């Protein structure tokens, strides 16, 4: 049975009307017909089953057969990735892969060394695209939840918002703290903030500001990785260490 994330679609009196991109995917790409049973997820951990009752030119109707179950979240700590804005379409890759790895929230921000500068209007347009990528990645990886994607203006806004149990800063200039030893000395957290710089990393001033706000600067040892790789690496490790991988 195929599974779909409703996003903006609403269950009303046991019926769902699907339109827009999801309708085009279901009706035009998959060519689903009336009578097809489907699983519907709301992206917040609830799922129900239904049957397509009608397929029109711009929308289709689904009759809910079994009501939404109680929300079920992902296992392990809730992880937020604060990502220094990279150039080009790298953030799309980051959103897709980190969604597959179970991130709960992705917050891009403009760092001192960010090449890409995002205006408010442009940022709103890109957020909508990033959210669509997250929804599609969640559907393909059969996640019950879809990560939130929001935009922070700068590092100061990030540091003010990050109120997590554990806060980690990946910084290539760190010489003391190693990831393995640091994680082994921490209790299992409810939430984790991960801070990653853009191309060129964070400046010493930014790293100092983050450390003053409780972020633990960490080194990956001899591994110097690209900004689009760093979040994937740390998420994989954290999910293995405290989450649902392995």
Secondary structure, DSSP 8 states (H G I E B T S, - for coil): -EEEE-TT--EETTEEEEEHHHHIIIIIIS---TT-EEEEE-SBS-EEEEEEEEE-SSEEEEEEEE--------SS-EEEEEEE--STTHHHHHHHHHHHTT-SEEEEEE-TT-S----HHHHHHHHHHHHHHHHHHHHHTT-SB--EEEEEEEHHHHHHH---SEEEEE-TT--S-BHHHHHHTS---SEEEEEE--TT---HHHHHHHHHTT-EEEB-TT----HHHHHHHHHHHHHHHTSS--
